Amino acid sequence: MTIKEIRALSPAQLQTSLKDAKSELMNLRFQHAINQLDNPLRIVEVKKTIARLMTVSRENELKAARKEG
């Protein structure tokens, strides 16, 4: 997921995507632990996606706080 795609999401969609990505990361880590993971680099990709989602979420929070105050 690119940053442009993430910024186009609504706050509710952001939270849903973040929840899904975190559960996917948990599943990937579990598969890696029991040696069933085909592509270990997928873990890195998912972690970066989570970071992007959290960054955009925080940007939206700061924008909302600036508008209020």
PDB file of N, CA, C and O in Angstrom, chain B, residues numbered from 101:
ATOM      1  N   MET B 101       0.845  -1.163   0.000  1.00  0.00           N
ATOM      2  CA  MET B 101       0.000   0.000   0.000  1.00  0.00           C
ATOM      3  C   MET B 101       0.902   1.242   0.000  1.00  0.00           C
ATOM      4  O   MET B 101       1.781   1.382   0.850  1.00  0.00           O
ATOM      5  N   THR B 102       0.671   2.125  -0.953  1.00  0.00           N
ATOM      6  CA  THR B 102       1.506   3.313  -1.044  1.00  0.00           C
ATOM      7  C   THR B 102       0.968   4.407  -0.132  1.00  0.00           C
ATOM      8  O   THR B 102      -0.163   4.329   0.347  1.00  0.00           O
ATOM      9  N   ILE B 103       1.778   5.413   0.099  1.00  0.00           N
ATOM     10  CA  ILE B 103       1.381   6.496   0.992  1.00  0.00           C
ATOM     11  C   ILE B 103       0.214   7.285   0.407  1.00  0.00           C
ATOM     12  O   ILE B 103      -0.630   7.778   1.155  1.00  0.00           O
ATOM     13  N   LYS B 104       0.153   7.413  -0.922  1.00  0.00           N
ATOM     14  CA  LYS B 104      -0.978   8.113  -1.554  1.00  0.00           C
ATOM     15  C   LYS B 104      -2.279   7.362  -1.299  1.00  0.00           C
ATOM     16  O   LYS B 104      -3.311   7.969  -1.012  1.00  0.00           O
ATOM     17  N   GLU B 105      -2.222   6.053  -1.405  1.00  0.00           N
ATOM     18  CA  GLU B 105      -3.416   5.244  -1.152  1.00  0.00           C
ATOM     19  C   GLU B 105      -3.844   5.362   0.302  1.00  0.00           C
ATOM     20  O   GLU B 105      -5.037   5.418   0.603  1.00  0.00           O
ATOM     21  N   ILE B 106      -2.876   5.398   1.193  1.00  0.00           N
ATOM     22  CA  ILE B 106      -3.180   5.484   2.623  1.00  0.00           C
ATOM     23  C   ILE B 106      -3.788   6.838   2.960  1.00  0.00           C
ATOM     24  O   ILE B 106      -4.746   6.912   3.730  1.00  0.00           O
ATOM     25  N   ARG B 107      -3.241   7.911   2.393  1.00  0.00           N
ATOM     26  CA  ARG B 107      -3.770   9.249   2.678  1.00  0.00           C
ATOM     27  C   ARG B 107      -5.177   9.438   2.140  1.00  0.00           C
ATOM     28  O   ARG B 107      -5.908  10.298   2.631  1.00  0.00           O
ATOM     29  N   ALA B 108      -5.576   8.657   1.142  1.00  0.00           N
ATOM     30  CA  ALA B 108      -6.911   8.752   0.562  1.00  0.00           C
ATOM     31  C   ALA B 108      -7.966   8.049   1.417  1.00  0.00           C
ATOM     32  O   ALA B 108      -9.162   8.213   1.175  1.00  0.00           O
ATOM     33  N   LEU B 109      -7.545   7.280   2.401  1.00  0.00           N
ATOM     34  CA  LEU B 109      -8.483   6.538   3.244  1.00  0.00           C
ATOM     35  C   LEU B 109      -9.129   7.446   4.285  1.00  0.00           C
ATOM     36  O   LEU B 109      -8.538   8.433   4.723  1.00  0.00           O
ATOM     37  N   SER B 110     -10.344   7.097   4.669  1.00  0.00           N
ATOM     38  CA  SER B 110     -11.014   7.809   5.756  1.00  0.00           C
ATOM     39  C   SER B 110     -10.430   7.330   7.082  1.00  0.00           C
ATOM     40  O   SER B 110      -9.781   6.285   7.126  1.00  0.00           O
ATOM     41  N   PRO B 111     -10.652   8.079   8.164  1.00  0.00           N
ATOM     42  CA  PRO B 111     -10.122   7.642   9.465  1.00  0.00           C
ATOM     43  C   PRO B 111     -10.602   6.247   9.880  1.00  0.00           C
ATOM     44  O   PRO B 111      -9.842   5.480  10.470  1.00  0.00           O
ATOM     45  N   ALA B 112     -11.841   5.923   9.579  1.00  0.00           N
ATOM     46  CA  ALA B 112     -12.351   4.592   9.931  1.00  0.00           C
ATOM     47  C   ALA B 112     -11.647   3.509   9.108  1.00  0.00           C
ATOM     48  O   ALA B 112     -11.315   2.443   9.626  1.00  0.00           O
ATOM     49  N   GLN B 113     -11.424   3.792   7.831  1.00  0.00           N
ATOM     50  CA  GLN B 113     -10.724   2.835   6.981  1.00  0.00           C
ATOM     51  C   GLN B 113      -9.275   2.681   7.416  1.00  0.00           C
ATOM     52  O   GLN B 113      -8.710   1.591   7.330  1.00  0.00           O
ATOM     53  N   LEU B 114      -8.668   3.776   7.885  1.00  0.00           N
ATOM     54  CA  LEU B 114      -7.298   3.715   8.392  1.00  0.00           C
ATOM     55  C   LEU B 114      -7.203   2.750   9.566  1.00  0.00           C
ATOM     56  O   LEU B 114      -6.310   1.904   9.621  1.00  0.00           O
ATOM     57  N   GLN B 115      -8.134   2.890  10.504  1.00  0.00           N
ATOM     58  CA  GLN B 115      -8.116   2.033  11.683  1.00  0.00           C
ATOM     59  C   GLN B 115      -8.348   0.571  11.319  1.00  0.00           C
ATOM     60  O   GLN B 115      -7.729  -0.325  11.894  1.00  0.00           O
ATOM     61  N   THR B 116      -9.241   0.335  10.364  1.00  0.00           N
ATOM     62  CA  THR B 116      -9.500  -1.030   9.919  1.00  0.00           C
ATOM     63  C   THR B 116      -8.271  -1.628   9.241  1.00  0.00           C
ATOM     64  O   THR B 116      -7.912  -2.779   9.489  1.00  0.00           O
ATOM     65  N   SER B 117      -7.632  -0.836   8.387  1.00  0.00           N
ATOM     66  CA  SER B 117      -6.427  -1.314   7.703  1.00  0.00           C
ATOM     67  C   SER B 117      -5.307  -1.586   8.691  1.00  0.00           C
ATOM     68  O   SER B 117      -4.566  -2.558   8.543  1.00  0.00           O
ATOM     69  N   LEU B 118      -5.181  -0.735   9.696  1.00  0.00           N
ATOM     70  CA  LEU B 118      -4.159  -0.914  10.719  1.00  0.00           C
ATOM     71  C   LEU B 118      -4.401  -2.199  11.508  1.00  0.00           C
ATOM     72  O   LEU B 118      -3.471  -2.959  11.779  1.00  0.00           O
ATOM     73  N   LYS B 119      -5.639  -2.427  11.864  1.00  0.00           N
ATOM     74  CA  LYS B 119      -5.989  -3.651  12.599  1.00  0.00           C
ATOM     75  C   LYS B 119      -5.683  -4.893  11.762  1.00  0.00           C
ATOM     76  O   LYS B 119      -5.132  -5.871  12.267  1.00  0.00           O
ATOM     77  N   ASP B 120      -6.046  -4.843  10.474  1.00  0.00           N
ATOM     78  CA  ASP B 120      -5.787  -5.973   9.577  1.00  0.00           C
ATOM     79  C   ASP B 120      -4.290  -6.224   9.404  1.00  0.00           C
ATOM     80  O   ASP B 120      -3.842  -7.370   9.398  1.00  0.00           O
ATOM     81  N   ALA B 121      -3.521  -5.140   9.264  1.00  0.00           N
ATOM     82  CA  ALA B 121      -2.075  -5.282   9.075  1.00  0.00           C
ATOM     83  C   ALA B 121      -1.415  -5.863  10.322  1.00  0.00           C
ATOM     84  O   ALA B 121      -0.503  -6.682  10.218  1.00  0.00           O
ATOM     85  N   LYS B 122      -1.871  -5.445  11.491  1.00  0.00           N
ATOM     86  CA  LYS B 122      -1.295  -5.977  12.726  1.00  0.00           C
ATOM     87  C   LYS B 122      -1.612  -7.458  12.887  1.00  0.00           C
ATOM     88  O   LYS B 122      -0.767  -8.228  13.343  1.00  0.00           O
ATOM     89  N   SER B 123      -2.817  -7.858  12.517  1.00  0.00           N
ATOM     90  CA  SER B 123      -3.148  -9.282  12.613  1.00  0.00           C
ATOM     91  C   SER B 123      -2.365 -10.087  11.578  1.00  0.00           C
ATOM     92  O   SER B 123      -1.958 -11.218  11.846  1.00  0.00           O
ATOM     93  N   GLU B 124      -2.154  -9.507  10.398  1.00  0.00           N
ATOM     94  CA  GLU B 124      -1.343 -10.195   9.388  1.00  0.00           C
ATOM     95  C   GLU B 124       0.093 -10.361   9.875  1.00  0.00           C
ATOM     96  O   GLU B 124       0.704 -11.409   9.666  1.00  0.00           O
ATOM     97  N   LEU B 125       0.631  -9.332  10.524  1.00  0.00           N
ATOM     98  CA  LEU B 125       1.989  -9.415  11.058  1.00  0.00           C
ATOM     99  C   LEU B 125       2.085 -10.508  12.114  1.00  0.00           C
ATOM    100  O   LEU B 125       3.064 -11.253  12.152  1.00  0.00           O
ATOM    101  N   MET B 126       1.084 -10.604  12.962  1.00  0.00           N
ATOM    102  CA  MET B 126       1.088 -11.650  13.975  1.00  0.00           C
ATOM    103  C   MET B 126       1.088 -13.040  13.329  1.00  0.00           C
ATOM    104  O   MET B 126       1.817 -13.935  13.756  1.00  0.00           O
ATOM    105  N   ASN B 127       0.266 -13.204  12.301  1.00  0.00           N
ATOM    106  CA  ASN B 127       0.213 -14.487  11.603  1.00  0.00           C
ATOM    107  C   ASN B 127       1.534 -14.801  10.907  1.00  0.00           C
ATOM    108  O   ASN B 127       1.989 -15.945  10.919  1.00  0.00           O
ATOM    109  N   LEU B 128       2.150 -13.786  10.299  1.00  0.00           N
ATOM    110  CA  LEU B 128       3.430 -14.000   9.631  1.00  0.00           C
ATOM    111  C   LEU B 128       4.511 -14.396  10.628  1.00  0.00           C
ATOM    112  O   LEU B 128       5.324 -15.278  10.353  1.00  0.00           O
ATOM    113  N   ARG B 129       4.518 -13.744  11.780  1.00  0.00           N
ATOM    114  CA  ARG B 129       5.513 -14.091  12.802  1.00  0.00           C
ATOM    115  C   ARG B 129       5.307 -15.516  13.301  1.00  0.00           C
ATOM    116  O   ARG B 129       6.270 -16.242  13.547  1.00  0.00           O
ATOM    117  N   PHE B 130       4.050 -15.909  13.449  1.00  0.00           N
ATOM    118  CA  PHE B 130       3.768 -17.273  13.877  1.00  0.00           C
ATOM    119  C   PHE B 130       4.246 -18.278  12.827  1.00  0.00           C
ATOM    120  O   PHE B 130       4.872 -19.282  13.166  1.00  0.00           O
ATOM    121  N   GLN B 131       3.949 -18.005  11.554  1.00  0.00           N
ATOM    122  CA  GLN B 131       4.393 -18.894  10.486  1.00  0.00           C
ATOM    123  C   GLN B 131       5.919 -18.966  10.428  1.00  0.00           C
ATOM    124  O   GLN B 131       6.487 -20.029  10.179  1.00  0.00           O
ATOM    125  N   HIS B 132       6.569 -17.842  10.655  1.00  0.00           N
ATOM    126  CA  HIS B 132       8.027 -17.807  10.641  1.00  0.00           C
ATOM    127  C   HIS B 132       8.602 -18.648  11.789  1.00  0.00           C
ATOM    128  O   HIS B 132       9.619 -19.323  11.630  1.00  0.00           O
ATOM    129  N   ALA B 133       7.942 -18.594  12.926  1.00  0.00           N
ATOM    130  CA  ALA B 133       8.423 -19.336  14.092  1.00  0.00           C
ATOM    131  C   ALA B 133       8.349 -20.843  13.874  1.00  0.00           C
ATOM    132  O   ALA B 133       9.185 -21.588  14.386  1.00  0.00           O
ATOM    133  N   ILE B 134       7.360 -21.291  13.122  1.00  0.00           N
ATOM    134  CA  ILE B 134       7.234 -22.728  12.892  1.00  0.00           C
ATOM    135  C   ILE B 134       7.741 -23.131  11.506  1.00  0.00           C
ATOM    136  O   ILE B 134       7.412 -24.204  10.998  1.00  0.00           O
ATOM    137  N   ASN B 135       8.543 -22.257  10.907  1.00  0.00           N
ATOM    138  CA  ASN B 135       9.207 -22.521   9.624  1.00  0.00           C
ATOM    139  C   ASN B 135       8.253 -22.851   8.485  1.00  0.00           C
ATOM    140  O   ASN B 135       8.535 -23.739   7.681  1.00  0.00           O
ATOM    141  N   GLN B 136       7.137 -22.152   8.406  1.00  0.00           N
ATOM    142  CA  GLN B 136       6.208 -22.346   7.296  1.00  0.00           C
ATOM    143  C   GLN B 136       6.074 -21.099   6.430  1.00  0.00           C
ATOM    144  O   GLN B 136       5.220 -21.053   5.545  1.00  0.00           O
ATOM    145  N   LEU B 137       6.902 -20.093   6.672  1.00  0.00           N
ATOM    146  CA  LEU B 137       6.797 -18.845   5.929  1.00  0.00           C
ATOM    147  C   LEU B 137       7.623 -18.936   4.653  1.00  0.00           C
ATOM    148  O   LEU B 137       8.820 -19.219   4.693  1.00  0.00           O
ATOM    149  N   ASP B 138       6.964 -18.691   3.511  1.00  0.00           N
ATOM    150  CA  ASP B 138       7.641 -18.774   2.225  1.00  0.00           C
ATOM    151  C   ASP B 138       8.517 -17.553   1.954  1.00  0.00           C
ATOM    152  O   ASP B 138       9.635 -17.686   1.455  1.00  0.00           O
ATOM    153  N   ASN B 139       8.009 -16.363   2.283  1.00  0.00           N
ATOM    154  CA  ASN B 139       8.724 -15.135   1.984  1.00  0.00           C
ATOM    155  C   ASN B 139       8.927 -14.326   3.272  1.00  0.00           C
ATOM    156  O   ASN B 139       8.030 -13.580   3.665  1.00  0.00           O
ATOM    157  N   PRO B 140      10.077 -14.455   3.933  1.00  0.00           N
ATOM    158  CA  PRO B 140      10.304 -13.730   5.179  1.00  0.00           C
ATOM    159  C   PRO B 140      10.348 -12.214   5.008  1.00  0.00           C
ATOM    160  O   PRO B 140      10.148 -11.480   5.975  1.00  0.00           O
ATOM    161  N   LEU B 141      10.607 -11.737   3.790  1.00  0.00           N
ATOM    162  CA  LEU B 141      10.626 -10.295   3.565  1.00  0.00           C
ATOM    163  C   LEU B 141       9.235  -9.680   3.652  1.00  0.00           C
ATOM    164  O   LEU B 141       9.098  -8.461   3.760  1.00  0.00           O
ATOM    165  N   ARG B 142       8.210 -10.514   3.606  1.00  0.00           N
ATOM    166  CA  ARG B 142       6.833 -10.023   3.759  1.00  0.00           C
ATOM    167  C   ARG B 142       6.651  -9.403   5.140  1.00  0.00           C
ATOM    168  O   ARG B 142       5.868  -8.465   5.292  1.00  0.00           O
ATOM    169  N   ILE B 143       7.353  -9.904   6.140  1.00  0.00           N
ATOM    170  CA  ILE B 143       7.276  -9.340   7.490  1.00  0.00           C
ATOM    171  C   ILE B 143       7.734  -7.887   7.468  1.00  0.00           C
ATOM    172  O   ILE B 143       7.103  -7.025   8.079  1.00  0.00           O
ATOM    173  N   VAL B 144       8.823  -7.617   6.771  1.00  0.00           N
ATOM    174  CA  VAL B 144       9.358  -6.254   6.672  1.00  0.00           C
ATOM    175  C   VAL B 144       8.364  -5.340   5.962  1.00  0.00           C
ATOM    176  O   VAL B 144       8.147  -4.205   6.388  1.00  0.00           O
ATOM    177  N   GLU B 145       7.760  -5.831   4.882  1.00  0.00           N
ATOM    178  CA  GLU B 145       6.785  -5.048   4.130  1.00  0.00           C
ATOM    179  C   GLU B 145       5.582  -4.679   5.001  1.00  0.00           C
ATOM    180  O   GLU B 145       5.112  -3.541   4.968  1.00  0.00           O
ATOM    181  N   VAL B 146       5.095  -5.633   5.767  1.00  0.00           N
ATOM    182  CA  VAL B 146       3.927  -5.395   6.614  1.00  0.00           C
ATOM    183  C   VAL B 146       4.275  -4.409   7.730  1.00  0.00           C
ATOM    184  O   VAL B 146       3.457  -3.556   8.078  1.00  0.00           O
ATOM    185  N   LYS B 147       5.480  -4.518   8.291  1.00  0.00           N
ATOM    186  CA  LYS B 147       5.891  -3.583   9.327  1.00  0.00           C
ATOM    187  C   LYS B 147       5.966  -2.158   8.791  1.00  0.00           C
ATOM    188  O   LYS B 147       5.592  -1.213   9.485  1.00  0.00           O
ATOM    189  N   LYS B 148       6.446  -2.001   7.566  1.00  0.00           N
ATOM    190  CA  LYS B 148       6.508  -0.679   6.951  1.00  0.00           C
ATOM    191  C   LYS B 148       5.111  -0.137   6.678  1.00  0.00           C
ATOM    192  O   LYS B 148       4.858   1.055   6.853  1.00  0.00           O
ATOM    193  N   THR B 149       4.214  -1.003   6.252  1.00  0.00           N
ATOM    194  CA  THR B 149       2.837  -0.586   6.017  1.00  0.00           C
ATOM    195  C   THR B 149       2.192  -0.124   7.315  1.00  0.00           C
ATOM    196  O   THR B 149       1.477   0.878   7.329  1.00  0.00           O
ATOM    197  N   ILE B 150       2.435  -0.841   8.403  1.00  0.00           N
ATOM    198  CA  ILE B 150       1.898  -0.448   9.709  1.00  0.00           C
ATOM    199  C   ILE B 150       2.442   0.920  10.105  1.00  0.00           C
ATOM    200  O   ILE B 150       1.697   1.764  10.603  1.00  0.00           O
ATOM    201  N   ALA B 151       3.721   1.142   9.888  1.00  0.00           N
ATOM    202  CA  ALA B 151       4.323   2.430  10.217  1.00  0.00           C
ATOM    203  C   ALA B 151       3.698   3.549   9.392  1.00  0.00           C
ATOM    204  O   ALA B 151       3.433   4.630   9.918  1.00  0.00           O
ATOM    205  N   ARG B 152       3.463   3.304   8.119  1.00  0.00           N
ATOM    206  CA  ARG B 152       2.837   4.312   7.269  1.00  0.00           C
ATOM    207  C   ARG B 152       1.423   4.628   7.736  1.00  0.00           C
ATOM    208  O   ARG B 152       1.022   5.790   7.793  1.00  0.00           O
ATOM    209  N   LEU B 153       0.669   3.579   8.070  1.00  0.00           N
ATOM    210  CA  LEU B 153      -0.698   3.769   8.545  1.00  0.00           C
ATOM    211  C   LEU B 153      -0.721   4.581   9.839  1.00  0.00           C
ATOM    212  O   LEU B 153      -1.548   5.477  10.005  1.00  0.00           O
ATOM    213  N   MET B 154       0.187   4.262  10.745  1.00  0.00           N
ATOM    214  CA  MET B 154       0.240   4.976  12.016  1.00  0.00           C
ATOM    215  C   MET B 154       0.676   6.432  11.812  1.00  0.00           C
ATOM    216  O   MET B 154       0.188   7.324  12.506  1.00  0.00           O
ATOM    217  N   THR B 155       1.577   6.674  10.878  1.00  0.00           N
ATOM    218  CA  THR B 155       2.042   8.026  10.599  1.00  0.00           C
ATOM    219  C   THR B 155       0.915   8.885  10.048  1.00  0.00           C
ATOM    220  O   THR B 155       0.720  10.016  10.494  1.00  0.00           O
ATOM    221  N   VAL B 156       0.180   8.360   9.089  1.00  0.00           N
ATOM    222  CA  VAL B 156      -0.923   9.121   8.503  1.00  0.00           C
ATOM    223  C   VAL B 156      -2.018   9.344   9.540  1.00  0.00           C
ATOM    224  O   VAL B 156      -2.635  10.409   9.575  1.00  0.00           O
ATOM    225  N   SER B 157      -2.259   8.355  10.374  1.00  0.00           N
ATOM    226  CA  SER B 157      -3.251   8.498  11.437  1.00  0.00           C
ATOM    227  C   SER B 157      -2.865   9.631  12.390  1.00  0.00           C
ATOM    228  O   SER B 157      -3.706  10.437  12.785  1.00  0.00           O
ATOM    229  N   ARG B 158      -1.595   9.678  12.748  1.00  0.00           N
ATOM    230  CA  ARG B 158      -1.106  10.733  13.639  1.00  0.00           C
ATOM    231  C   ARG B 158      -1.170  12.100  12.954  1.00  0.00           C
ATOM    232  O   ARG B 158      -1.508  13.092  13.599  1.00  0.00           O
ATOM    233  N   GLU B 159      -0.853  12.169  11.673  1.00  0.00           N
ATOM    234  CA  GLU B 159      -0.958  13.422  10.930  1.00  0.00           C
ATOM    235  C   GLU B 159      -2.388  13.940  10.964  1.00  0.00           C
ATOM    236  O   GLU B 159      -2.621  15.134  11.151  1.00  0.00           O
ATOM    237  N   ASN B 160      -3.348  13.031  10.780  1.00  0.00           N
ATOM    238  CA  ASN B 160      -4.753  13.428  10.812  1.00  0.00           C
ATOM    239  C   ASN B 160      -5.150  13.936  12.193  1.00  0.00           C
ATOM    240  O   ASN B 160      -5.903  14.903  12.301  1.00  0.00           O
ATOM    241  N   GLU B 161      -4.656  13.301  13.246  1.00  0.00           N
ATOM    242  CA  GLU B 161      -4.930  13.763  14.608  1.00  0.00           C
ATOM    243  C   GLU B 161      -4.395  15.167  14.840  1.00  0.00           C
ATOM    244  O   GLU B 161      -5.071  16.008  15.433  1.00  0.00           O
ATOM    245  N   LEU B 162      -3.185  15.414  14.371  1.00  0.00           N
ATOM    246  CA  LEU B 162      -2.579  16.733  14.558  1.00  0.00           C
ATOM    247  C   LEU B 162      -3.298  17.804  13.766  1.00  0.00           C
ATOM    248  O   LEU B 162      -3.441  18.931  14.240  1.00  0.00           O
ATOM    249  N   LYS B 163      -3.755  17.470  12.562  1.00  0.00           N
ATOM    250  CA  LYS B 163      -4.544  18.426  11.762  1.00  0.00           C
ATOM    251  C   LYS B 163      -5.839  18.778  12.467  1.00  0.00           C
ATOM    252  O   LYS B 163      -6.237  19.942  12.504  1.00  0.00           O
ATOM    253  N   ALA B 164      -6.495  17.774  13.026  1.00  0.00           N
ATOM    254  CA  ALA B 164      -7.761  17.997  13.731  1.00  0.00           C
ATOM    255  C   ALA B 164      -7.534  18.848  14.972  1.00  0.00           C
ATOM    256  O   ALA B 164      -8.356  19.705  15.296  1.00  0.00           O
ATOM    257  N   ALA B 165      -6.420  18.618  15.670  1.00  0.00           N
ATOM    258  CA  ALA B 165      -6.130  19.392  16.883  1.00  0.00           C
ATOM    259  C   ALA B 165      -5.825  20.839  16.528  1.00  0.00           C
ATOM    260  O   ALA B 165      -6.201  21.744  17.272  1.00  0.00           O
ATOM    261  N   ARG B 166      -5.154  21.076  15.411  1.00  0.00           N
ATOM    262  CA  ARG B 166      -4.847  22.441  14.982  1.00  0.00           C
ATOM    263  C   ARG B 166      -6.114  23.196  14.618  1.00  0.00           C
ATOM    264  O   ARG B 166      -6.219  24.390  14.896  1.00  0.00           O
ATOM    265  N   LYS B 167      -7.073  22.528  14.005  1.00  0.00           N
ATOM    266  CA  LYS B 167      -8.330  23.158  13.609  1.00  0.00           C
ATOM    267  C   LYS B 167      -9.159  23.543  14.822  1.00  0.00           C
ATOM    268  O   LYS B 167      -9.840  24.569  14.815  1.00  0.00           O
ATOM    269  N   GLU B 168      -9.103  22.716  15.873  1.00  0.00           N
ATOM    270  CA  GLU B 168      -9.860  22.984  17.090  1.00  0.00           C
ATOM    271  C   GLU B 168      -9.280  24.155  17.869  1.00  0.00           C
ATOM    272  O   GLU B 168     -10.016  24.986  18.402  1.00  0.00           O
ATOM    273  N   GLY B 169      -7.980  24.210  17.928  1.00  0.00           N
ATOM    274  CA  GLY B 169      -7.331  25.183  18.788  1.00  0.00           C
ATOM    275  C   GLY B 169      -6.811  26.312  18.039  1.00  0.00           C
ATOM    276  O   GLY B 169      -6.232  27.226  18.624  1.00  0.00           O
TER     277      GLY B 169
END
